[in-house]
Amino acid sequence: MNTFKRKLHILFNDRYLRNSILFTLVMLIAFRFLASIPVPGVNPGVLAQFLENNQFFSFLNLFSGGGLSQLSIVVLGVGPYITASIIMQLMTTVSPKLKTLFHEEGSIGRKKFNNYSRLLTVPIALVQGIGILTLLSNQGALPELSTFGMVTNVLVVVAGAMLVTWLGELITEFGIGNGVSLLIFAGIVASVPSVLSQLVQAYIPSELFNYVLYGIVVLIVIVAVVLVNEAERRVAITYSKQVRGMSTYGSSDTYVPMKVNQAGVMPIIFALSILLFPQMIAGWLVDSSIAWLASAANTVNYVLQHNVWYPVLYFVLVFGFTYFYTAITFDPEAMSENLHKSGAFVPGIRPGASTEEYFAKVASRLTFVGALFLGIIAVLPIVLLSTTGNTAVAIGGTGILIVVSVVLDLIKKIDAQIAMRQY
């Protein structure tokens, strides 16, 4: 208790920490304000019905901060920036120059890499903006737009996407925590009151079992997320004796922590971003005068909205992206080289190629567990929706995973700042 009081005292009395927290709160309030400003001409009833009948866009609404449910000026949220980041990270696997920039040139290289991601965000936001507005216009959620009206609305939502991206980067630089993650977190938390309201309004005594089941599942998911996020494999390493000048330093034993879920929530966000494009393209082509194009668009819509292949495809994408993201963030070769340079080794494993192979094998096994967990969490809302038939449960495991992960990360960063000031 005394430790907690001491931390609170430091948190509220340190000027830098206090200002960082206040700045983060102000940016989140500004984001929620922007999410409440609708694009002109929206038909709320038709839009709500469309979201209710479309599982994917119901989930996407969480990541736009609720902006999609009101078709706000920030309807795209941080989606375009995330998609641009995905493409840039994919490019590191085929472009040695980008790989060097991302992995080996430190903060300056990361800054250039992020600038490229921002530039790529603009055309992606244009494509996504045109796609969503055209799709919703075809559904009747928007009136039939003239060319000038479409251009104006597209420019508005693209500007909104860039503004939200800027707010996220401001939070990262001047606030506490990762700005993009906090904006997604704010959108999910903001949807909780409406979800609870829907659950209360839809309650009937015969559905009591479903509500109890949902509550149990939520508790299990929260516990599982905390356990998996904090779980790690500790690889033992030993530092050999070193002679420096006239002094000899003895060997010491320590460990390298390797997290079970090294990818965090990024694979789920990646998968949602990838699944968005076929839906948008199908929305354009569903009313095409070319018969086979219209038929193909209807097939894509059916597969991604009602067919059993949608959760299967979603699970496969999340599983695959977990391996991909772990591969680009964890480099066994660099780990082996760094240990060798510092005079450390894994007991029973030869330095060099054998150590690299050992770390790759451990990472692969851990990633399998993490990928399986994320895949199950990702499709859990779909299972709950088909079981209970209540769209209010769409927040499901994905939303809980993001909320718990962001809260844990934020607590760790605040504790790190407090620890620095204690010393």
GUZA-90197 format. One line per field, with one value per residue (C-alpha): residue number from 1; residue in one letter; x, y, z. Coordinates in steps of 0.5 Angstrom, whole numbers, plus 500, padded with zeros to 3 digits. Example, Ala and Ser with C-alpha at 12.3 -4.5 7.8 and 13.67 -1.06 7.14 Angstrom:
REM GUZA-90197
n	c(1 | 2)
res	c(a | s)
x	c(525 | 527)
y	c(491 | 498)
z	c(516 | 514)
END
This chain:
REM GUZA-90197
n	c(1 | 2 | 3 | 4 | 5 | 6 | 7 | 8 | 9 | 10 | 11 | 12 | 13 | 14 | 15 | 16 | 17 | 18 | 19 | 20 | 21 | 22 | 23 | 24 | 25 | 26 | 27 | 28 | 29 | 30 | 31 | 32 | 33 | 34 | 35 | 36 | 37 | 38 | 39 | 40 | 41 | 42 | 43 | 44 | 45 | 46 | 47 | 48 | 49 | 50 | 51 | 52 | 53 | 54 | 55 | 56 | 57 | 58 | 59 | 60 | 61 | 62 | 63 | 64 | 65 | 66 | 67 | 68 | 69 | 70 | 71 | 72 | 73 | 74 | 75 | 76 | 77 | 78 | 79 | 80 | 81 | 82 | 83 | 84 | 85 | 86 | 87 | 88 | 89 | 90 | 91 | 92 | 93 | 94 | 95 | 96 | 97 | 98 | 99 | 100 | 101 | 102 | 103 | 104 | 105 | 106 | 107 | 108 | 109 | 110 | 111 | 112 | 113 | 114 | 115 | 116 | 117 | 118 | 119 | 120 | 121 | 122 | 123 | 124 | 125 | 126 | 127 | 128 | 129 | 130 | 131 | 132 | 133 | 134 | 135 | 136 | 137 | 138 | 139 | 140 | 141 | 142 | 143 | 144 | 145 | 146 | 147 | 148 | 149 | 150 | 151 | 152 | 153 | 154 | 155 | 156 | 157 | 158 | 159 | 160 | 161 | 162 | 163 | 164 | 165 | 166 | 167 | 168 | 169 | 170 | 171 | 172 | 173 | 174 | 175 | 176 | 177 | 178 | 179 | 180 | 181 | 182 | 183 | 184 | 185 | 186 | 187 | 188 | 189 | 190 | 191 | 192 | 193 | 194 | 195 | 196 | 197 | 198 | 199 | 200 | 201 | 202 | 203 | 204 | 205 | 206 | 207 | 208 | 209 | 210 | 211 | 212 | 213 | 214 | 215 | 216 | 217 | 218 | 219 | 220 | 221 | 222 | 223 | 224 | 225 | 226 | 227 | 228 | 229 | 230 | 231 | 232 | 233 | 234 | 235 | 236 | 237 | 238 | 239 | 240 | 241 | 242 | 243 | 244 | 245 | 246 | 247 | 248 | 249 | 250 | 251 | 252 | 253 | 254 | 255 | 256 | 257 | 258 | 259 | 260 | 261 | 262 | 263 | 264 | 265 | 266 | 267 | 268 | 269 | 270 | 271 | 272 | 273 | 274 | 275 | 276 | 277 | 278 | 279 | 280 | 281 | 282 | 283 | 284 | 285 | 286 | 287 | 288 | 289 | 290 | 291 | 292 | 293 | 294 | 295 | 296 | 297 | 298 | 299 | 300 | 301 | 302 | 303 | 304 | 305 | 306 | 307 | 308 | 309 | 310 | 311 | 312 | 313 | 314 | 315 | 316 | 317 | 318 | 319 | 320 | 321 | 322 | 323 | 324 | 325 | 326 | 327 | 328 | 329 | 330 | 331 | 332 | 333 | 334 | 335 | 336 | 337 | 338 | 339 | 340 | 341 | 342 | 343 | 344 | 345 | 346 | 347 | 348 | 349 | 350 | 351 | 352 | 353 | 354 | 355 | 356 | 357 | 358 | 359 | 360 | 361 | 362 | 363 | 364 | 365 | 366 | 367 | 368 | 369 | 370 | 371 | 372 | 373 | 374 | 375 | 376 | 377 | 378 | 379 | 380 | 381 | 382 | 383 | 384 | 385 | 386 | 387 | 388 | 389 | 390 | 391 | 392 | 393 | 394 | 395 | 396 | 397 | 398 | 399 | 400 | 401 | 402 | 403 | 404 | 405 | 406 | 407 | 408 | 409 | 410 | 411 | 412 | 413 | 414 | 415 | 416 | 417 | 418 | 419 | 420 | 421 | 422 | 423)
res	c(m | n | t | f | k | r | k | l | h | i | l | f | n | d | r | y | l | r | n | s | i | l | f | t | l | v | m | l | i | a | f | r | f | l | a | s | i | p | v | p | g | v | n | p | g | v | l | a | q | f | l | e | n | n | q | f | f | s | f | l | n | l | f | s | g | g | g | l | s | q | l | s | i | v | v | l | g | v | g | p | y | i | t | a | s | i | i | m | q | l | m | t | t | v | s | p | k | l | k | t | l | f | h | e | e | g | s | i | g | r | k | k | f | n | n | y | s | r | l | l | t | v | p | i | a | l | v | q | g | i | g | i | l | t | l | l | s | n | q | g | a | l | p | e | l | s | t | f | g | m | v | t | n | v | l | v | v | v | a | g | a | m | l | v | t | w | l | g | e | l | i | t | e | f | g | i | g | n | g | v | s | l | l | i | f | a | g | i | v | a | s | v | p | s | v | l | s | q | l | v | q | a | y | i | p | s | e | l | f | n | y | v | l | y | g | i | v | v | l | i | v | i | v | a | v | v | l | v | n | e | a | e | r | r | v | a | i | t | y | s | k | q | v | r | g | m | s | t | y | g | s | s | d | t | y | v | p | m | k | v | n | q | a | g | v | m | p | i | i | f | a | l | s | i | l | l | f | p | q | m | i | a | g | w | l | v | d | s | s | i | a | w | l | a | s | a | a | n | t | v | n | y | v | l | q | h | n | v | w | y | p | v | l | y | f | v | l | v | f | g | f | t | y | f | y | t | a | i | t | f | d | p | e | a | m | s | e | n | l | h | k | s | g | a | f | v | p | g | i | r | p | g | a | s | t | e | e | y | f | a | k | v | a | s | r | l | t | f | v | g | a | l | f | l | g | i | i | a | v | l | p | i | v | l | l | s | t | t | g | n | t | a | v | a | i | g | g | t | g | i | l | i | v | v | s | v | v | l | d | l | i | k | k | i | d | a | q | i | a | m | r | q | y)
x	c(500 | 506 | 509 | 502 | 502 | 509 | 508 | 501 | 505 | 511 | 506 | 502 | 507 | 512 | 511 | 513 | 509 | 503 | 503 | 504 | 498 | 494 | 496 | 494 | 487 | 486 | 488 | 483 | 478 | 479 | 479 | 472 | 470 | 472 | 468 | 462 | 462 | 458 | 459 | 453 | 447 | 448 | 441 | 443 | 437 | 440 | 447 | 445 | 441 | 447 | 452 | 448 | 447 | 455 | 459 | 466 | 464 | 461 | 468 | 471 | 467 | 471 | 477 | 475 | 473 | 466 | 466 | 463 | 457 | 456 | 460 | 464 | 469 | 474 | 471 | 477 | 480 | 488 | 486 | 490 | 496 | 496 | 495 | 501 | 505 | 503 | 505 | 512 | 514 | 512 | 517 | 523 | 522 | 524 | 528 | 535 | 535 | 528 | 530 | 537 | 533 | 528 | 533 | 540 | 540 | 537 | 532 | 534 | 533 | 526 | 524 | 525 | 521 | 516 | 516 | 515 | 509 | 506 | 506 | 503 | 498 | 495 | 493 | 491 | 486 | 484 | 482 | 479 | 475 | 472 | 470 | 467 | 463 | 461 | 459 | 455 | 452 | 449 | 446 | 442 | 446 | 448 | 444 | 446 | 452 | 454 | 462 | 463 | 459 | 463 | 470 | 468 | 467 | 473 | 477 | 474 | 475 | 482 | 484 | 480 | 485 | 491 | 489 | 487 | 494 | 497 | 494 | 496 | 504 | 503 | 501 | 507 | 511 | 509 | 504 | 505 | 504 | 503 | 498 | 495 | 494 | 491 | 486 | 484 | 483 | 479 | 474 | 473 | 472 | 467 | 463 | 462 | 456 | 452 | 454 | 451 | 445 | 443 | 444 | 440 | 434 | 435 | 434 | 429 | 429 | 429 | 436 | 439 | 444 | 447 | 448 | 451 | 455 | 458 | 460 | 464 | 467 | 469 | 472 | 476 | 478 | 481 | 485 | 487 | 490 | 493 | 497 | 499 | 501 | 505 | 508 | 515 | 520 | 527 | 533 | 539 | 545 | 552 | 557 | 564 | 570 | 573 | 580 | 580 | 586 | 589 | 582 | 578 | 571 | 568 | 562 | 555 | 548 | 542 | 537 | 534 | 526 | 522 | 515 | 510 | 506 | 511 | 506 | 501 | 495 | 498 | 496 | 489 | 489 | 493 | 488 | 482 | 486 | 487 | 480 | 477 | 480 | 475 | 469 | 470 | 472 | 466 | 462 | 464 | 462 | 456 | 451 | 456 | 452 | 457 | 454 | 460 | 463 | 457 | 456 | 463 | 462 | 456 | 460 | 465 | 460 | 457 | 463 | 466 | 459 | 455 | 459 | 463 | 469 | 470 | 472 | 476 | 480 | 480 | 483 | 488 | 490 | 491 | 495 | 500 | 501 | 503 | 509 | 510 | 510 | 515 | 519 | 521 | 521 | 525 | 532 | 535 | 542 | 542 | 541 | 546 | 551 | 550 | 551 | 557 | 560 | 558 | 562 | 555 | 553 | 547 | 549 | 550 | 550 | 555 | 556 | 554 | 550 | 548 | 546 | 542 | 538 | 537 | 533 | 530 | 527 | 525 | 521 | 518 | 515 | 513 | 510 | 505 | 502 | 501 | 499 | 494 | 491 | 490 | 487 | 482 | 481 | 480 | 474 | 471 | 466 | 463 | 462 | 459 | 455 | 452 | 451 | 447 | 444 | 446 | 450 | 452 | 457 | 461 | 466 | 468 | 475 | 478 | 476 | 478 | 485 | 486 | 484 | 487 | 494 | 494 | 492 | 498 | 503 | 501 | 502 | 509 | 511 | 508 | 512 | 518 | 518 | 516 | 522 | 527 | 525 | 525 | 533)
y	c(500 | 505 | 503 | 505 | 511 | 513 | 512 | 516 | 522 | 522 | 521 | 527 | 531 | 530 | 536 | 532 | 526 | 530 | 534 | 528 | 525 | 531 | 532 | 524 | 526 | 532 | 528 | 523 | 528 | 531 | 525 | 523 | 530 | 529 | 522 | 525 | 530 | 526 | 527 | 531 | 527 | 521 | 516 | 514 | 508 | 505 | 506 | 502 | 497 | 496 | 495 | 490 | 486 | 486 | 483 | 485 | 492 | 492 | 490 | 495 | 500 | 499 | 500 | 507 | 509 | 509 | 513 | 508 | 508 | 515 | 516 | 521 | 525 | 521 | 514 | 511 | 512 | 510 | 504 | 507 | 509 | 502 | 499 | 503 | 500 | 493 | 495 | 498 | 492 | 487 | 491 | 490 | 483 | 484 | 491 | 490 | 498 | 498 | 493 | 496 | 503 | 499 | 495 | 497 | 505 | 506 | 512 | 516 | 510 | 509 | 516 | 516 | 509 | 512 | 518 | 513 | 510 | 517 | 519 | 512 | 513 | 519 | 514 | 508 | 513 | 516 | 509 | 507 | 513 | 512 | 505 | 506 | 512 | 508 | 502 | 506 | 510 | 504 | 501 | 508 | 510 | 516 | 520 | 519 | 524 | 528 | 528 | 534 | 532 | 525 | 529 | 533 | 528 | 524 | 530 | 530 | 523 | 523 | 529 | 526 | 520 | 524 | 528 | 522 | 519 | 526 | 526 | 519 | 521 | 527 | 522 | 518 | 524 | 528 | 524 | 517 | 510 | 508 | 514 | 509 | 504 | 509 | 511 | 504 | 503 | 510 | 507 | 501 | 503 | 509 | 503 | 500 | 504 | 503 | 495 | 495 | 499 | 494 | 488 | 491 | 493 | 486 | 482 | 477 | 472 | 466 | 469 | 469 | 463 | 466 | 473 | 468 | 465 | 471 | 474 | 468 | 468 | 475 | 474 | 468 | 472 | 477 | 472 | 469 | 475 | 477 | 471 | 470 | 477 | 476 | 469 | 469 | 463 | 465 | 462 | 461 | 465 | 465 | 470 | 468 | 470 | 477 | 480 | 488 | 491 | 488 | 486 | 479 | 479 | 472 | 469 | 470 | 467 | 471 | 470 | 472 | 473 | 471 | 473 | 468 | 473 | 478 | 480 | 483 | 485 | 487 | 481 | 482 | 489 | 487 | 481 | 486 | 491 | 486 | 484 | 491 | 491 | 485 | 488 | 495 | 493 | 488 | 494 | 498 | 492 | 489 | 494 | 493 | 492 | 487 | 480 | 476 | 482 | 483 | 475 | 475 | 481 | 478 | 472 | 475 | 479 | 472 | 469 | 475 | 476 | 470 | 464 | 459 | 461 | 468 | 466 | 461 | 466 | 471 | 465 | 464 | 471 | 472 | 466 | 467 | 475 | 473 | 469 | 474 | 480 | 476 | 474 | 482 | 484 | 478 | 477 | 470 | 472 | 479 | 476 | 470 | 476 | 480 | 475 | 473 | 480 | 481 | 474 | 470 | 464 | 459 | 453 | 447 | 451 | 453 | 460 | 462 | 458 | 453 | 459 | 462 | 456 | 455 | 462 | 461 | 454 | 457 | 463 | 458 | 454 | 460 | 464 | 457 | 458 | 466 | 465 | 460 | 464 | 470 | 466 | 464 | 471 | 474 | 469 | 469 | 474 | 471 | 464 | 468 | 472 | 466 | 463 | 468 | 472 | 479 | 484 | 487 | 482 | 483 | 487 | 480 | 477 | 482 | 488 | 485 | 483 | 490 | 494 | 489 | 489 | 497 | 498 | 493 | 497 | 503 | 501 | 498 | 505 | 509 | 505 | 505 | 513 | 513 | 508 | 513 | 518 | 514 | 513)
z	c(500 | 502 | 495 | 491 | 495 | 494 | 486 | 486 | 490 | 484 | 479 | 481 | 483 | 478 | 473 | 467 | 468 | 470 | 464 | 459 | 462 | 462 | 454 | 453 | 456 | 452 | 445 | 447 | 448 | 442 | 438 | 441 | 439 | 432 | 432 | 434 | 427 | 422 | 414 | 411 | 409 | 413 | 414 | 421 | 421 | 415 | 417 | 424 | 420 | 415 | 421 | 425 | 419 | 417 | 422 | 419 | 419 | 426 | 428 | 424 | 428 | 434 | 431 | 428 | 435 | 433 | 427 | 423 | 427 | 426 | 419 | 422 | 419 | 422 | 420 | 417 | 424 | 424 | 419 | 413 | 417 | 420 | 413 | 410 | 416 | 414 | 407 | 409 | 414 | 408 | 404 | 408 | 406 | 399 | 399 | 403 | 403 | 407 | 412 | 413 | 415 | 419 | 423 | 423 | 422 | 429 | 431 | 425 | 420 | 424 | 423 | 415 | 415 | 419 | 414 | 408 | 412 | 413 | 405 | 403 | 408 | 404 | 397 | 402 | 405 | 398 | 396 | 403 | 403 | 396 | 398 | 404 | 402 | 395 | 399 | 404 | 398 | 395 | 401 | 402 | 408 | 404 | 399 | 392 | 391 | 385 | 383 | 387 | 393 | 393 | 392 | 398 | 402 | 400 | 402 | 408 | 411 | 408 | 412 | 418 | 417 | 417 | 423 | 427 | 425 | 427 | 434 | 435 | 434 | 438 | 444 | 443 | 443 | 448 | 452 | 455 | 451 | 444 | 441 | 435 | 440 | 445 | 440 | 438 | 446 | 446 | 441 | 444 | 451 | 448 | 445 | 452 | 455 | 448 | 448 | 456 | 454 | 448 | 453 | 458 | 453 | 449 | 456 | 457 | 462 | 457 | 455 | 462 | 460 | 454 | 459 | 464 | 459 | 456 | 463 | 464 | 457 | 458 | 465 | 462 | 456 | 461 | 465 | 459 | 456 | 462 | 463 | 455 | 455 | 461 | 460 | 457 | 456 | 460 | 456 | 461 | 459 | 462 | 461 | 461 | 465 | 462 | 464 | 463 | 465 | 472 | 474 | 472 | 472 | 474 | 470 | 471 | 470 | 467 | 462 | 456 | 456 | 450 | 450 | 448 | 445 | 442 | 436 | 441 | 438 | 431 | 427 | 429 | 426 | 420 | 418 | 419 | 415 | 409 | 410 | 409 | 401 | 398 | 402 | 399 | 392 | 392 | 394 | 388 | 383 | 386 | 382 | 376 | 369 | 367 | 370 | 372 | 376 | 379 | 381 | 383 | 388 | 391 | 392 | 396 | 400 | 402 | 404 | 408 | 411 | 412 | 410 | 415 | 410 | 413 | 421 | 417 | 413 | 419 | 423 | 418 | 417 | 424 | 425 | 419 | 421 | 428 | 425 | 420 | 425 | 430 | 424 | 423 | 430 | 433 | 429 | 432 | 428 | 431 | 438 | 437 | 435 | 440 | 445 | 442 | 442 | 450 | 451 | 453 | 451 | 452 | 456 | 452 | 445 | 441 | 439 | 432 | 428 | 433 | 438 | 432 | 430 | 438 | 438 | 432 | 434 | 441 | 438 | 433 | 438 | 442 | 436 | 435 | 442 | 441 | 434 | 436 | 442 | 438 | 432 | 437 | 441 | 434 | 432 | 439 | 437 | 431 | 435 | 441 | 436 | 432 | 439 | 442 | 436 | 440 | 436 | 442 | 444 | 438 | 442 | 444 | 445 | 440 | 444 | 450 | 448 | 445 | 452 | 457 | 452 | 452 | 459 | 461 | 457 | 459 | 466 | 465 | 462 | 467 | 472 | 468 | 468 | 476 | 477 | 473 | 478 | 484 | 483)
END
